[in-house]
Amino acid sequence: MKVLAALLAIAAALDLLVWWAAAGASWFIQDKVLKVSVVKDSFGDWTTKEEFVPKFVPGLLDFAAPGAGGLFFVALVLVWLSRKEIFGAAEFGQPH
């Protein structure tokens, strides 16, 4: 059971990192992104218009990496707790 929970934690951590990469792969959390569009001004010339629009982009350093690291740590602890079932290791103080 612990091994299944560890595998689910690893899958959730990898899913979090894939979501971060698919959402824009920003280093820090952004709540607005720059949108550049080409518009025709009042004189009939084409110019670029830059504006910030609200959009949540998760950050690696302050969102995705701590979350994924915490899930990997939970998976590591669960694997360590179930090491006897997985590897047949002896408990502390017990002969092999």
Residue pairs with C-beta under 8 A, 6 or more apart in sequence:
2 78
2 79
2 81
2 82
2 85
3 78
3 79
3 82
3 85
3 86
5 75
5 78
6 74
6 75
6 76
6 78
6 79
6 82
7 75
9 71
9 72
9 74
9 75
9 78
10 71
10 72
10 75
12 71
13 67
13 68
13 69
13 71
13 72
13 75
14 68
16 64
16 67
16 68
16 71
17 64
17 68
19 58
19 64
20 58
20 59
20 60
20 63
20 64
23 57
23 58
24 30
24 33
24 57
24 58
25 60
26 57
26 58
26 59
26 60
27 59
27 60
27 61
28 59
28 60
28 61
28 62
29 56
29 57
29 58
29 59
29 62
29 63
30 55
30 56
30 57
30 59
31 54
31 55
31 56
31 57
32 52
32 53
32 54
32 55
33 52
33 53
33 55
33 57
34 50
34 51
34 52
35 50
35 51
35 52
35 53
36 48
36 49
36 50
37 48
37 49
37 51
38 46
38 47
38 48
38 49
39 46
39 47
39 48
39 49
40 46
40 47
41 47
58 64
79 86
83 89
84 90
84 91
90 96
